[in-house]
Amino acid sequence: MAKKKKVKRALQWRKDEVVKLKGLIADYPTVGMAKFRGLGSNQLQRIRKDFRDKAEIRVSKNSMLNLSFTECGMGKMSEFIDDQMALIFTNYDPFQLYTVLEKGKIPAPIKAGATAPFDIVVEAGPTSLRPGPIVGELQSKGIPAGIESGKVVIKQRKVAVKAGDVVAAPMADLLAKLEIYPVKEGMDLLAVFDRDGSVLFTPEVLHIDVDKYLADVQECASAAFSLATHLKYCYPTRFTILDLLYEASDKARNVALDIAYPTSETIKPLLQKAYSQARNLALNAAVYTKETMPDLLAKAGGDAQKLKTIAGV
């Protein structure tokens, strides 16, 4: 009898859990699924605190997740269920959710048996380690170390583990002692479902270099503007029409000046040009006027001075 009650309670729990998950899926436009194995309880609590009022995190059995996805038309999410999973329900869009989770990760020691994601380097300089057997441990791993002013010092920069190599337990312990944290711990997002668009996103798609993305957008906008400008009047847009009108106005003004066509914009420079030409003509013809007399006198004085010099007077 007791066994039947346990089975009934288990079945009821399963039903209640699926109802709870389906309710959360219906309440939020974005549903993310992340792996959290290896996270300590303190770190998981920190993540929950960071997401307070922004998202709800629910840890459940994989069978419950699979059933909930199937009944909510999100069957593709089941393909990404792996190990210990948590669902994240949020109003963030998928890209925002990915960015928040990545920024929330903290540096952590690499574990024994893990593969180095890149060259793990021990930099030259003093360490926080106290003198002792640690010097011998470092040297045995090919890391030149010594003691200076009562501190353990790395004498030369050294690659401790090459990218792609498996980290042995002694090396993992040594790196932790040196406070070298080559990995980041946090929730690893495996998939995100955008319910509004019925689209499933994976981390490869969501990983965007925002600075590069903005630079690319700016470059594309600049190229489009340049193209539209080079097409001139064949393809005016609201971004280029002002510059094109300015250019057309300048060209029309230059044509009017070349053919001496008087307008409100050209009359002044045309009169100035005519005045200048008339004055030069008067000077060349030695016509005595109020405007030419100072220049003609100056010219006459200069000519007289030259004659005087030639005559040796």
C-alpha positions in Angstrom: 0.0 0.0 0.0 2.8 2.4 0.9 4.5 1.6 -2.4 1.4 2.6 -4.4 1.1 5.9 -2.5 4.8 6.6 -3.4 4.1 5.9 -7.1 1.0 8.1 -7.0 2.9 10.9 -5.4 5.7 10.5 -7.9 3.2 10.6 -10.8 1.5 13.6 -9.4 4.8 15.4 -8.9 5.6 14.7 -12.5 2.3 16.1 -13.7 2.7 19.2 -11.4 6.2 19.8 -12.6 5.2 19.6 -16.3 2.3 22.0 -15.7 4.7 24.4 -13.9 7.2 24.3 -16.7 4.6 24.8 -19.4 3.2 27.7 -17.5 6.6 29.4 -17.3 7.1 28.7 -21.0 3.8 30.5 -21.8 4.7 33.4 -19.5 8.0 34.4 -21.2 8.9 35.0 -24.8 12.5 33.6 -24.5 13.4 30.2 -23.1 17.0 29.3 -22.7 18.6 26.0 -21.7 21.9 25.9 -20.0 24.3 23.3 -18.5 25.3 23.9 -14.9 27.2 20.8 -13.8 30.3 21.8 -11.9 28.8 25.0 -10.5 29.0 25.4 -6.8 25.8 26.3 -4.8 27.3 29.7 -4.1 27.9 30.5 -7.7 24.4 29.2 -8.7 22.9 31.5 -6.0 25.0 34.4 -7.4 23.6 33.8 -10.8 20.0 33.7 -9.5 20.7 37.0 -7.7 22.1 38.5 -10.9 18.9 37.5 -12.7 16.5 38.7 -10.1 13.6 40.6 -11.7 15.1 39.8 -15.1 14.7 36.1 -15.5 13.5 32.9 -13.7 15.8 29.9 -13.5 14.3 26.4 -13.0 16.2 23.2 -12.5 14.3 20.0 -13.4 14.7 16.5 -14.5 15.6 16.0 -18.1 12.6 13.8 -18.7 10.3 16.6 -17.5 12.1 19.1 -19.8 11.7 16.8 -22.7 7.9 16.3 -22.1 7.3 20.0 -21.6 9.1 20.9 -24.8 7.2 18.4 -26.7 3.8 19.5 -25.4 4.7 23.2 -26.1 5.7 22.7 -29.7 9.4 23.2 -28.9 10.5 19.7 -29.6 13.8 20.8 -31.2 15.0 22.0 -27.8 15.0 18.3 -26.6 17.9 17.6 -29.0 20.2 19.8 -26.8 19.4 18.2 -23.5 22.7 17.1 -22.0 23.7 16.3 -18.5 22.3 18.5 -15.7 20.2 21.2 -17.3 18.5 24.4 -16.1 15.8 26.4 -18.0 16.0 30.2 -18.0 12.8 32.1 -18.7 13.2 35.7 -19.5 12.0 38.8 -21.4 15.5 39.3 -22.8 15.9 38.5 -26.5 18.2 35.5 -27.2 21.2 37.7 -28.0 20.8 39.6 -24.7 20.5 36.4 -22.7 23.7 35.0 -24.2 25.6 38.2 -23.5 24.4 38.4 -19.9 25.4 34.8 -19.2 28.8 35.2 -20.8 29.5 38.4 -18.8 28.4 36.7 -15.7 31.1 34.0 -15.9 34.0 34.3 -13.5 37.7 33.2 -13.9 38.3 29.8 -12.4 41.2 27.2 -12.1 41.4 24.7 -14.9 40.6 21.1 -13.7 42.8 18.1 -14.1 41.9 16.2 -17.3 40.5 19.3 -19.0 41.8 20.4 -22.4 43.6 23.7 -22.5 41.5 26.2 -24.6 44.7 28.2 -25.5 48.4 28.3 -24.5 48.4 28.6 -20.7 51.3 30.9 -19.9 53.2 31.5 -16.6 54.5 35.1 -16.8 57.9 36.2 -15.5 57.9 38.1 -12.2 57.2 37.7 -8.5 54.4 35.5 -7.2 52.4 35.4 -4.0 53.9 32.0 -3.1 56.1 31.5 0.0 59.5 30.0 -0.4 59.6 26.3 0.0 59.1 23.0 -1.9 57.1 24.9 -4.5 60.3 26.1 -6.1 61.3 22.6 -6.8 57.8 21.8 -8.1 57.9 24.7 -10.6 61.4 23.7 -11.8 60.3 20.1 -12.3 57.7 21.3 -14.6 60.2 23.3 -16.7 59.2 26.6 -15.1 62.4 28.5 -14.1 61.8 29.8 -10.5 63.9 31.1 -7.7 63.7 33.1 -4.5 64.3 36.9 -4.4 63.7 39.2 -1.4 61.8 36.4 0.3 59.4 35.8 -2.6 59.1 33.0 -5.2 59.9 34.6 -8.5 59.4 33.2 -12.0 62.6 34.1 -13.9 61.3 33.6 -17.4 58.0 33.6 -19.2 57.0 30.0 -20.0 54.2 28.1 -21.7 53.0 25.7 -19.1 50.4 23.9 -21.2 49.9 24.2 -25.0 46.5 24.8 -26.5 44.7 21.5 -27.1 46.8 19.5 -24.5 45.2 17.7 -21.6 46.1 19.3 -18.2 47.6 16.8 -15.8 46.6 16.8 -12.2 50.0 18.1 -10.9 50.0 20.9 -13.4 46.4 21.8 -12.6 47.3 22.0 -8.9 50.4 24.1 -9.7 48.4 26.6 -11.9 45.9 27.0 -9.1 48.6 27.8 -6.6 50.0 30.4 -9.0 46.5 31.9 -9.2 46.3 31.4 -12.9 42.7 31.0 -13.9 42.5 30.1 -17.7 38.8 29.2 -17.8 35.6 30.8 -16.9 32.8 29.2 -14.9 29.2 29.9 -15.3 26.1 28.5 -17.0 26.9 27.3 -20.5 24.0 28.2 -22.8 23.2 25.3 -25.2 20.1 26.6 -26.9 17.5 29.4 -26.8 14.0 29.4 -28.2 12.4 32.6 -29.3 8.7 31.9 -29.0 7.5 35.0 -30.8 9.4 34.0 -33.9 9.4 30.2 -33.3 13.2 30.2 -33.9 15.8 28.2 -32.1 19.2 29.8 -31.6 22.5 28.1 -30.7 25.6 29.7 -29.1 27.4 29.8 -32.4 24.8 32.2 -33.8 24.4 34.2 -30.6 28.2 34.8 -30.2 28.7 38.3 -31.6 31.5 40.7 -31.3 29.5 43.9 -30.7 32.3 46.3 -31.5 33.1 44.5 -34.8 29.4 44.3 -35.6 28.9 48.0 -35.1 32.0 48.7 -37.1 30.7 46.5 -39.9 27.4 48.3 -39.9 29.1 51.7 -40.1 31.3 50.5 -42.9 28.2 49.2 -44.8 26.4 52.4 -44.3 29.3 54.4 -45.5 29.7 52.2 -48.6 25.9 52.5 -49.3 26.1 56.3 -49.0 29.1 56.4 -51.3 27.4 54.2 -53.9 24.2 56.3 -53.8 26.2 59.5 -54.1 28.2 58.2 -57.1 24.9 57.3 -58.8 24.3 61.0 -58.7 20.8 62.1 -59.7 19.8 58.6 -60.9 19.1 57.4 -57.4 18.5 60.1 -54.8 17.7 59.0 -51.3 16.8 60.9 -48.1 20.4 60.4 -47.0 22.0 61.8 -50.2 19.5 64.3 -51.6 20.8 67.3 -49.5 24.4 66.8 -50.8 23.1 66.3 -54.3 21.1 69.5 -54.2 24.1 71.4 -52.9 26.2 70.0 -55.7 23.6 70.8 -58.4 23.3 74.3 -57.0 27.1 74.8 -57.2 27.2 73.5 -60.7 24.3 75.7 -61.8 25.9 78.8 -60.2 29.3 78.1 -62.0 27.5 77.7 -65.4 25.7 81.0 -64.8 29.0 82.7 -64.0 30.6 81.2 -67.1 27.9 82.5 -69.4 27.5 85.8 -67.5 23.8 85.0 -66.7 22.6 87.4 -64.0 20.7 85.9 -61.0 20.3 86.9 -57.4 23.3 84.7 -56.6 25.5 85.6 -59.5 24.9 89.4 -60.1 27.3 90.5 -57.4 30.3 88.3 -58.6 29.5 89.3 -62.2 29.5 93.0 -61.4 32.8 92.5 -59.5 34.3 90.7 -62.5 33.1 93.4 -64.9 34.4 96.2 -62.7 37.8 94.4 -62.5 38.0 93.9 -66.2 36.9 97.5 -67.0 39.5 98.9 -64.5 42.2 96.7 -66.0 41.3 97.9 -69.5 41.3 101.6 -68.3 44.8 101.1 -66.8 46.1 99.5 -69.9 44.7 102.3 -72.1 45.9 105.0 -69.7 42.3 106.3 -69.3 42.3 108.9 -66.5 39.5 108.4 -64.0 39.1 108.7 -60.3 39.7 105.0 -59.9 42.7 104.7 -62.2 44.7 107.9 -61.3 46.5 106.4 -58.2 47.7 103.3 -60.1 48.6 105.4 -63.2 50.6 107.8 -61.2 52.3 105.0 -59.3 53.1 103.4 -62.7 54.5 106.6 -64.1 56.6 107.1 -61.0 58.0 103.7 -61.4 58.8 104.2 -65.1 60.5 107.5 -64.3 62.6 105.9 -61.7 63.7 103.2 -64.1 64.6 105.8 -66.7 66.6 107.8 -64.1 68.5 104.6 -63.2 69.3 103.8 -66.8 70.4 107.4 -67.5 72.6 107.3 -64.4 71.2 110.5 -63.0 
